[in-house]
Amino acid sequence: DQQVKQNSPSLSVQEGRISILNCDYTNSMFDYFLWYKKYPAEGPTFLISISSIKDKNEDGRFTVFLNKSAKHLSLHIVPSQPGDSAVYFCAASSGNAGNMLTFGGGTRLMVKP
Amino acid sequence: GAGVSQSPRYKVAKRGQDVALRCDPISGHVSLFWYQQALGQGPEFLTYFQNEAQLDKSGLPSDRFFAERPEGSVSTLKIQRTQQEDSAVYLCASSLDWTVYGYTFGSGTRLTVV
C-alpha cells in the first residue's frame, strides 16, 4: 500500500513556462513534506520542504503548496529551465515515525529549450 | 569531506555472496539513514542511526540485512547470502537537522546480484 503517490511518471514543459508536479498521500499522520530532485547516477538533492502548519512555502523559483484536506501537495517551478530536467520525488514524514521518510515513486520532468 | 561518500559505486555479486557497503557521512552529522531504491521506484527506508545507536531498523527486509555504525561516523550495510531481489541502489544519507536542511544523500551503491 503506497502511502505517497506521484501519479504522473513524466512531465514535459517548455522552457520559461511553469512546471507543476503533484503528489498525493494517504496517511493523515504525515506532518512534514519534502521535495527532492535527482539526476542520473547521483543521490537525491533536497529542494524544499513544508510543515503541515503551513499551506505554502517558497524558495526562489520553487514553491510548494500543501492542501491537507485533500492530502495533496504540489511543487511549482517558475520559470522552468532546461537544468531542471530531472526526476522529482516527494517525501513525507510523521512525528510518530521519527525521522523516516516515505517517498513517492517520482516524476521525470523534461524541460525543452 | 563536503558530502556523503559511498563505496563502492558499483558492485556485482554472485547469488549467495556476502557484500558490505560503506557510507562516510558528513562530518558532525548525528543522524544517518540507509535507503534502498529499486529501478523506477522511490527510495525505501531501511534503517536509521543516531550517533552509534540504531534507533529504527524496521525497514530491513530480512535478517540477511545488517547495518552498523560502531563509532558514530562511518556506517556499513551488510547483506548476507545475496539474492537477485536485493539488486537495487543503496543510498546513504546524513543530516544535522533534517527538518530544516533535509537529508544529504550520497550517490549510492548500485548492487547487481547475478
Interface residues (C-beta under 8 A of the other chain):
Chain A: V4 Q6 Y32 L34 Y36 A41 E42 G43 P44 T45 F46 L47 S49 S51 F89 A91 G98 N99 M100 L101 T102 F103 G104 G105 G106
Chain B: V4 S31 F33 Y35 G40 Q41 G42 P43 E44 F45 Y48 L55 D56 S58 G59 L91 A93 S95 W98 T99 V100 Y101 G102 Y103 T104 F105 G106 S107 G108
